[in-house]
Amino acid sequence: MRHTEDFFKGIRNTNIYYQFWLPEEKPKAILLLVHGLVEHSGRYMNVVNHFVPRGFAVYGFDHIGHGKSEGKRAYIERFKDFTDTIKQYYDHIIHWQPNVPVIIFGHSMGGLITTNYVLDYQSELAAAVISGPPLILPNAISVYSGELIAKFIPWLGLLRINPDDISRDKAVVQAYIDDPLVNNNRISAGLLNEIIQGMKRVSSEVENINLPMIIVHGGADKLAEPEGSQMLFDRASSQKKAIKIYDGLYHEVLNEPEREQVLKDIDQKLDEFLELSAE
């Protein structure tokens, strides 16, 4: 396994950190990782260690304002900054790895970003894997209040993630707490409002998705409601789609004690949908 890291010039002239892991032979497919809120691409070594030995290349990056990338922490000017950054990175990837199918793989807020990205660029992708996406809109009063606060004081911190809600694995929770690249301060009103706008778009346009899609979600997820994943599965027009809601698992199904089973399930469905084979 070969690992490379560097920066590219991204949205708003920010330096965006990226890294990738390559198998020894030409990859049969590329996983483009899209991480979640306040975390970073380095937390996905379970995905790397599972898929790279099976012939996949894994490409990750840190969102603007996250991890090693530049930008104000826990804040975003507009939701499209997330998807525009993915497009920039995707264009680099296909230059480095021409004619290799790209599978976008998003978790949590990254799953929401991925779903928005698919609405714009699904014709360029082979498939999508979406884990624990927040897709259920808050009630109308909460949405209105969030939009109002974001209009006048977008930098105001409103919400903080409870680390105990990410996984039942105490070692994972402690590593999250101790990780200097995890910024678990209060999330700004501006960012929360942009997340809500991303949810609204998915809700109104989800029927336009026809890409092969695999959705996984923890049945005991306290941070993103499983009903959102079910909505995505039920309403997407994809001919090839699968969903698995794992009873009792928390938000980060890729970091739960049952992680290997989750990864095997994803692996099996990717092979079934795309008939991937190493060259």
N, C-alpha and C positions, 0 to 999 in steps of 0.2 A: 504494500500500500504506500503510495506516494502522496505527501501533503505539501501544499503550496498556499501561501497567504500573501496578500498585498492590498492596495487601495486603488479604487478608480474614482474619477471626478464625477460626482453625482448631481442630483437635483439641488438647485440653489448654491451651486459651486461648493458643495460639501464633499469632503473626502469620505468615501464609503468603503468600509473594510469588507473584504471577501476572503474566503478560503475554500479550497476544494481538495478532495481525496480521490485518487485514481487507482483503479486496479492495475495489475501488471500488464494485462493485454488490453487491446482496444475495447472500450466499454460497449456493452450491448444496449445500454440506455443511460440516461442522465436523470438523476433526481435533483431538482432545484428546490432547496429548502427555504421555506418562508417562516421565520420564527414568530413567537408570540409577543405580547405586550411586556415591556420593561425587561425582557431577557435578551438573549443573543444566540448566534449560530453555534457557538461552542458547546451548548447544552444538548447537542443532538448526536453525541458519540454512539448512543445505542443504535441509531439509524445507520450511521457510518459503518460501525463494526458488523452489522448484520448484512448490509447490502453490498459493500465494496468487495468482500470475498466472493460474492455471487456474480461479479462481473459488472456491477453498476459503478458509475462515477457519481459522486455526491458533491454538489456545489452549494455552498451556503454564503450568506452575507448578513451584515448587521444593518437593520433599518436605520434611516436617518434618526439621530437622537437616541440611539441604542448602542450598547456594547462598545466596540472600538470605533464606531463611526462618529463623525462630527454631527453637531446639531443640538439644540436645546433639549434637555432630558424631559421625557414624559409630556411632550408637546409636539404638535404638527400644525403646519399652516393650512393644509388641505389634505383630505384623504388621498387624492390623486398623487400626492408626492410618494406615497408607498408604492402604488402600482407603476408609476413612471420609473421608479428606481429599479423595480423588477425588470421592466422592459429594457432598460439600459444594460443590466447585468446579463439578461438573456441574449442580447445582441453580441456581447463579448463571448458568451459561452458557445454560441453556434459558429462564431469565427474560429475559436480554438478547437471545437469538436464538430466539424461539419458532418452532416448526414447521420447524426446519431439522434434517436428520438428523445425528446425532453418530457419528463413527467414532473409537473409542479406538485410540491408536497408541503402543505401549509397546516400549522397547528395554532389553535386558539385564535387570537386576533389575526395571526398569520393565515388561518383558515378563512376568515372573513375577507382579508386582503386577497387571498388566492381566488376566492369565488368572484370578487369584483374583477380581478385580472382576467379570469376565464371569460367573463362576459365580453371583454374587449379583444382577447387574443387567442381564443380557443382553437382557431384554425392552425396556429403555429405549434400546438402541443399534441402530445400523444395521449395523455391522460392526466387526471388530477387525483391526488390523495388529500383528503381533508379530515383533520382531526380536531374534535372539540370546538367547532366554530361557534362564536356568539352571534346568533341570527334572529333571536326573538326580541322584538322591539319592546322597550319599557312602555308603561302606560302613557296615555296622551299627556297627562299633567307633567310627568317626569321629562318627556321629550321636550315639551314647551319650556319648562324651567331650565333644562340644560341648554337649549338654544338661546334663551334669554341671557343666561349667565355668560355663555361663550361669546355673545355679541359684545358685552360690555367689559368683562374681565376674563378673557380667555386663558390667562395664565394661572387663575385661581385653582389650587389643588383641591380635589373633591373626593377622590376614592383611592384606597390602598388595597392591594391584594393581600389576603391572609395566606401566608406560606403553608399553613397546615392544610389548606384546601387543594393544594396541587397534587399531592400523592399520599398514599397510605404508607409509603416507604420512608421511614424517619430519616434515613441517611440522605435520601434525595432532598427532603425538606431542609435539613441542616446545610447541605451543600448549596442550596439555593440562597439561604440566609447568609452564608459566609462568602458567597461569590461577589467579588468587587465589581464585576461587570453587570450584575443584576441591580437595577436602580429601582428599589421598591419604595420610593417616596410617593406622595399623593399624585395621582394622575390629574392633569390639568383639565379644566372645563372645555378648553378648546379641543383637546384630543378626544375627550369623551363625546363631544358633539360630532366630530368628524366620524367617529366610529358609528354613531347613530345614523349618520347620513349614508355610510356604507351599508348598514343593515337595511335601510329604506330601499336602496337601489336593488339589493338582492331580492327583497320581498316583491318588488314591482316587476323585475325582469327575469326571475329565475327560470321561467319556462323557455327562455332563449338558450339555455345551456344544453348542448347535445354531446359534449365531450365524454368519453368513458371516465367514470368517476367511482372512487372508493371512499366511503365515509365511515369513520370510526369515532365512537364517543363513549365516555364513561357514564354508566347508568346512575351513578351517585355524584355526578359533577355538580358542584355548588357554584361554579364560576361561569358556566355557559350551559344553558338548558338543553338537554338532549332533544327536546321537541323541535328545536331549530334544525338539527341535523335531519330529523325525520321529515320536516317540511321540505328541506332541500332535496332529499331523496324522492319524495312523493311528487314534487312539482317539476323537477328537471326533466327535460325531454330526451335525455341520454338513453340510447338503446342498450348500452352496457353500463350498468350501475349496480352497486352493492352497498349495503349498510350493515354495520354490526354495532349494536349498543351493548356494552359489556356490563352485566349486572354487578353492582357493588364497586366498580372502579371509579376513581376520582378523575380530576380534570386532565392530568397528563398521563394518558393511557400508555404512552411510550416510555414512561418512567415509573410505572406501577410494577408490583411484584410479578404480574402476569405479562410483562412487556414482551417476552419472547414469543408468546402465543399471538399477541397482537401483530407483531412484526411478521410472523409466519403467515398469518391470515392475509395481510396486505400483500406480501410476496406472492402468495398463491393466486390471488385475484389479479395482480398485475400480469402474471404469466398467462393466466386464463384469458384475460381481455386482449392482451397485445401479442401473445404467442412469442415471447422474447426468448432468444437463444443466443448464447455466446458465439461469436464468429471465430 
